[in-house]
Amino acid sequence: RYGYKATISGGKALVTVNANSKYIYCLIDGNVMDPLFLFIDPLETNIPTASSATVKYFGPGIHDIGLKWTPASGITQIYIAGGALVKGTIYTNNRSNLKIHGRGIISGEGYDFQSDLSNSAIYLNGSGTEQVIEGITSMKPCKYHLISRGTLATSNVKCFSFNTTTDGWGGGINSTLSNSFFKCNDDVTKLYSDNMKIKDIVCYHQTNTPIFEFGWSGQTAKNCLVERLDIVEDRHVAAGGDNGGIIGWAGADAGKTHSGHIFRDIRSDCEVNFLFHIHVNNSCSFTCENWNIKSTRLNSTSGNGTKVAFNCVKIDGKYITKDEMNSNTSAAYT
């Protein structure tokens, strides 16, 4: 999508990147098991000082904070500097005006996988507002990566994990996520709240569950906007599973509703297993605009009122009619 080309000379590849917020996935000789990820973030501004009374400052080095470390009440910033490795998890309850940022790493390394959601890498419980997570990398969390029950603005984050049940990101009403990368083996993002905005996301899709999850246990939401998702790898294709679409709804909770969502400018560099895994007995309607996806199959089990509208569909560059699509679905075609 960025349009960059590599110049190959003397066994070296030179790529000139002319802007920040670029997340690049490089395959060397087609080796998908040993890729190179390049993250070009904006330069930091307003870097806090370690001596500030309102800042918890993690400088370069290793910091073992343990599970569910909670910042003191007067702390408004948690700064994880480049070169810092913070081992453990961060937990707050009903905290507003909190910024967690930097270019360092938070990791669950050295701790066992935890079943308790509060042991996610960062878990902001309660209805806090003006919460910010920016710039950090989350590695191998004990549960999920970055979760808030309040209003969370997230940008320039990188999330890597391998556990089958590790989710990526979720926020409350009006939360935002932008310019970020995810390689996690469960729901990449939770669309559980109204008016969420997600844009400019790069995803290495692993082998379990969809990229955008509508719900497992009766969650509802409306009017979320997702735009500019790049899928660089879909390991679900090799795994051959049946619940790893781009959009999914897993829970069979009758009477629940998702409506008004828009999924715009979705593309893949790779073969994708399928588009939708909507297996519910409730109602959802959403709009898909400008998708450019390779080698998919539709896997949708219709419930009460479940509808997907397809407009101006091309396959191999040719517009198709509704008669050329599977007529045994509840989809509407124009």
C-alpha positions in Angstrom: 0.0 0.0 0.0 2.8 2.4 0.8 4.3 1.9 -2.7 7.9 1.5 -1.5 10.3 -0.5 -3.6 13.6 -2.1 -2.5 16.8 -1.6 -4.3 18.9 -4.8 -4.1 22.7 -4.5 -4.4 25.5 -6.6 -3.0 23.1 -8.8 -0.9 21.6 -5.8 0.7 18.1 -4.3 0.3 17.7 -0.5 0.6 14.3 1.0 1.2 13.8 4.7 1.6 10.8 5.6 3.9 9.7 9.2 3.6 7.2 9.5 6.4 6.5 8.1 9.9 3.7 5.9 11.1 4.8 3.2 8.6 4.7 -0.4 9.6 6.4 -2.7 7.1 6.5 -6.5 6.9 9.4 -8.0 5.0 9.6 -11.5 3.7 13.2 -12.6 2.9 13.2 -15.3 0.2 9.5 -16.0 1.0 10.3 -17.3 4.5 7.0 -16.5 6.4 8.4 -18.2 9.6 11.3 -15.7 9.9 10.0 -12.3 8.8 11.4 -8.8 9.5 9.1 -6.2 10.9 10.1 -2.5 10.5 8.2 0.0 12.6 8.8 3.7 11.8 7.1 5.7 14.6 6.9 9.5 14.9 9.7 11.1 16.9 8.6 11.5 20.5 7.6 14.9 21.8 7.0 16.1 25.4 9.2 13.4 26.9 8.8 13.6 30.7 11.6 13.8 33.2 12.4 11.0 35.7 12.3 13.6 38.5 8.7 14.6 38.0 6.4 13.7 40.9 3.5 12.9 38.5 5.5 10.5 36.3 6.5 6.9 36.9 9.6 6.7 34.8 11.1 3.4 33.5 14.5 4.2 32.0 16.6 1.9 29.9 17.2 -1.5 31.6 15.1 -4.3 33.1 12.3 -3.5 35.5 10.4 -6.4 37.1 7.2 -4.9 38.5 5.3 -8.1 39.1 1.6 -8.9 38.3 -1.1 -6.2 38.6 1.3 -3.3 39.4 -0.8 -0.2 40.1 0.6 3.3 39.8 0.1 5.6 42.8 -2.9 7.9 42.8 -0.9 11.0 41.9 0.7 9.5 38.8 -0.6 10.8 35.5 2.1 9.4 33.2 3.8 6.0 33.0 6.8 6.4 30.7 8.6 3.4 29.3 11.7 4.7 27.6 13.3 3.2 24.6 15.7 0.5 25.9 13.4 -0.3 28.9 12.0 -3.8 29.4 9.2 -3.8 32.0 8.4 -7.3 33.1 4.9 -7.8 34.6 1.5 -6.2 34.1 -0.1 -2.8 34.7 -3.6 -2.6 36.4 -5.8 0.4 37.2 -9.4 0.8 38.3 -11.5 3.8 37.5 -8.5 6.0 36.6 -8.8 9.0 34.3 -6.2 11.3 32.8 -3.6 8.6 32.6 -1.0 8.3 29.8 1.2 5.3 29.2 3.8 5.9 26.5 7.3 5.7 25.3 9.3 3.4 23.0 10.1 0.6 25.4 8.6 -2.8 26.0 6.2 -4.3 28.5 6.5 -8.1 28.6 5.0 -11.1 30.5 8.3 -12.9 30.1 9.1 -14.9 33.2 5.4 -15.2 34.3 3.0 -18.0 33.6 -0.1 -17.5 31.5 -2.9 -16.2 33.7 -6.7 -16.9 33.3 -7.7 -13.7 35.1 -8.3 -10.8 32.6 -6.9 -8.3 35.1 -3.4 -9.8 34.4 -3.4 -8.5 30.9 -0.3 -6.5 29.9 -2.2 -3.3 30.5 -5.7 -3.5 31.9 -7.5 -0.3 32.6 -10.7 -1.3 34.5 -13.7 0.8 35.2 -15.1 3.8 33.3 -12.0 6.1 33.2 -11.7 8.8 30.5 -8.8 10.5 28.8 -6.7 7.3 28.9 -3.8 7.2 26.4 -1.5 4.4 25.3 1.2 5.4 22.8 4.3 4.0 21.2 5.1 1.0 23.4 5.6 -2.6 22.4 3.7 -5.4 24.2 5.4 -8.9 24.1 4.1 -12.2 25.3 1.5 -10.9 27.8 0.2 -13.0 30.7 -3.4 -12.7 29.4 -4.4 -10.1 26.8 -2.4 -7.1 25.5 -4.2 -3.7 25.9 -7.7 -3.5 27.4 -9.7 -0.6 28.7 -13.3 -0.5 30.0 -13.2 3.3 29.6 -12.4 5.7 26.8 -8.9 4.9 25.5 -6.9 6.5 22.7 -4.2 4.1 21.4 -1.6 4.8 18.7 1.8 3.5 17.5 1.6 0.3 19.5 3.1 -3.1 18.5 1.7 -6.3 20.0 3.4 -9.7 19.7 2.2 -13.0 21.3 1.7 -16.7 20.7 -0.8 -18.0 23.2 -4.0 -19.2 21.6 -6.2 -17.2 23.9 -4.4 -13.8 23.8 -6.4 -10.9 22.5 -5.0 -7.7 21.1 -7.0 -4.5 21.9 -10.3 -3.4 23.3 -11.7 -0.2 24.6 -14.9 1.5 25.8 -17.3 3.9 24.1 -15.6 6.4 21.8 -12.2 4.7 22.0 -9.7 5.0 19.1 -6.9 2.8 17.8 -4.5 4.0 15.0 -1.2 3.3 13.4 -0.6 0.0 15.2 0.6 -3.6 14.5 -0.8 -6.8 15.9 0.5 -10.4 15.8 -1.7 -12.2 18.3 -3.4 -15.6 18.3 -6.9 -14.6 19.3 -9.3 -11.7 18.6 -7.2 -8.9 17.4 -9.7 -6.2 18.3 -12.9 -6.3 20.3 -15.8 -4.3 18.8 -17.8 -4.3 22.0 -18.5 -0.6 22.4 -20.3 2.2 20.4 -18.5 4.7 18.2 -15.1 3.1 18.2 -12.7 4.3 15.5 -9.9 2.0 14.2 -7.6 3.0 11.4 -4.3 2.3 9.8 -3.7 -1.2 11.3 -1.3 -3.8 10.1 -2.1 -7.3 11.1 -0.2 -10.6 11.0 -3.3 -12.9 11.5 -2.5 -16.1 13.4 -4.5 -19.3 13.7 -7.4 -18.6 16.1 -10.5 -16.4 15.8 -11.2 -13.3 13.7 -9.5 -9.9 13.4 -12.6 -8.0 14.4 -14.8 -9.8 17.0 -18.4 -8.8 17.6 -18.8 -10.9 20.7 -18.5 -14.1 22.6 -21.1 -13.6 25.4 -23.8 -11.1 24.4 -21.8 -7.9 23.6 -23.5 -5.3 21.5 -22.2 -2.2 19.7 -23.1 0.3 17.0 -21.6 2.9 14.6 -17.9 1.8 14.7 -15.6 2.8 11.9 -12.8 0.6 10.7 -10.6 1.9 7.9 -7.3 1.0 6.3 -6.5 -2.5 7.5 -3.6 -4.3 5.9 -3.4 -8.1 6.4 0.2 -9.1 5.7 -0.1 -12.8 6.7 -2.9 -15.1 7.5 -1.6 -18.3 9.2 -5.3 -19.4 9.6 -5.0 -20.6 6.0 -2.4 -23.1 6.8 -4.1 -24.1 10.1 -7.3 -24.8 8.2 -9.6 -23.6 11.1 -13.2 -22.5 10.8 -13.4 -19.4 13.1 -10.7 -17.1 11.8 -12.4 -14.7 9.4 -11.8 -11.0 9.1 -15.1 -10.3 10.9 -16.6 -12.7 13.4 -19.4 -13.1 15.9 -18.9 -16.2 18.0 -21.6 -16.1 20.7 -25.1 -17.4 20.1 -27.0 -15.0 22.3 -30.5 -14.4 20.8 -31.8 -10.9 20.6 -28.4 -9.1 20.6 -27.6 -6.5 17.9 -24.6 -5.0 16.1 -25.5 -2.2 13.6 -24.1 0.7 11.7 -20.5 -0.5 11.5 -18.4 0.5 8.4 -15.3 -1.5 7.3 -13.5 0.5 4.7 -10.3 0.0 2.7 -9.5 -3.5 3.8 -6.7 -5.2 1.8 -4.5 -8.3 2.0 -1.0 -9.0 0.7 -1.6 -12.7 1.2 -4.2 -15.4 0.8 -6.9 -15.0 3.4 -8.9 -17.9 4.7 -12.4 -16.3 4.6 -14.2 -13.0 5.1 -16.8 -13.6 7.8 -17.5 -16.1 10.5 -20.9 -14.9 11.8 -22.5 -17.8 13.6 -25.2 -16.3 15.8 -28.9 -16.3 16.5 -29.3 -12.5 16.6 -29.1 -9.5 14.4 -26.2 -7.7 12.7 -25.8 -5.3 9.8 -22.7 -3.6 8.6 -21.2 -2.1 5.5 -18.0 -3.1 3.7 -16.5 -0.7 1.3 -13.4 -1.0 -1.0 -12.1 -4.4 0.0 -9.2 -5.9 -2.0 -8.7 -9.4 -0.6 -7.0 -12.4 -2.1 -8.4 -16.0 -2.3 -11.2 -16.0 0.2 -14.3 -18.1 0.9 -17.4 -16.9 2.7 -18.2 -18.8 5.9 -21.3 -17.3 7.3 -24.1 -19.1 9.3 -27.1 -16.8 9.1 -29.2 -16.1 12.2 -32.3 -14.0 12.8 -31.9 -11.0 10.6 -28.2 -11.4 9.9 -27.5 -9.5 6.7 -24.4 -8.4 4.7 -24.8 -6.1 1.7 -22.3 -6.5 -1.1 -22.0 -3.6 -3.5 -19.9 -3.5 -6.7 -18.1 -6.8 -6.2 -15.2 -7.7 -8.4 -13.6 -11.1 -8.6 -10.3 -11.3 -10.6 -11.0 -7.7 -11.8 -14.4 -8.4 -13.2 -17.7 -7.1 -11.7 -20.1 -10.0 -11.0 -23.8 -10.2 -10.7 -25.8 -11.6 -7.9 -26.5 -14.7 -10.0 -22.8 -15.5 -9.9 -22.7 -15.4 -6.1 -24.0 -18.1 -3.8 -27.8 -17.7 -3.7 -28.1 -19.8 -0.5 -27.4 -16.9 1.9 -29.3 -14.1 3.4 -27.0 -11.5 1.8 -28.4 -8.7 -0.4 -26.7 -7.9 -3.7 -26.7 -4.7 -5.8 
